[in-house]
Amino acid sequence: MSLTASQRRNAELGLGLLAVVITVGGYILVALAAGPSLPPNIWFFLAVLVGLYVAAHLAVHGSLPEPTARCCRSPRCSTASGSWSSRASTVT
């Protein structure tokens, strides 16, 4: 089963946001280990972390015309449209 480019990008976005949630969860657990209260800047930290991740995701994927997997230059790389050698004239 082959995924489309948008499905792969959505999966990447979802996994990245999961990584952000795990990071914030770790931050909260470390803060609770130091004392019984959460730091007052927890929402600011969460907002900055999510904002930076989404901005980076949009910057990288907004500037790429197609997924980077199609730019594979390995001789073993192949996709449904053919191998790297058959696409060499179309890649700039």
C-alpha positions, 0 to 999 in steps of 0.5 A, a space after each residue: 500500500 502506497 501513501 500519497 504525499 499529503 498522507 505522509 506529510 500529515 503522518 509526519 505532522 502528527 508524529 511531530 506533535 506527539 513528540 511535542 506532547 511527550 516533551 511537555 509531559 517530561 517537562 511537567 514530570 520533572 517540575 513535579 519531581 522538584 516540588 508539588 506545584 507546576 511552574 507558572 510558565 508552563 503554558 508559555 513553554 507549551 505555546 512556544 514549543 508548538 509554535 516553533 514546531 508548526 512554523 518549522 514544519 510549514 517552512 520545510 514542507 511549504 518550500 518543497 514541491 514534492 516529498 524528499 523521498 522522490 529525490 533519492 539518489 541511491 541506485 536501490 531507490 525506486 518508486 512506482 514511477 520508476 528508478 532514479 535513472 529513469 527520472 534523472 532528466 526530470 529532477 532539477 
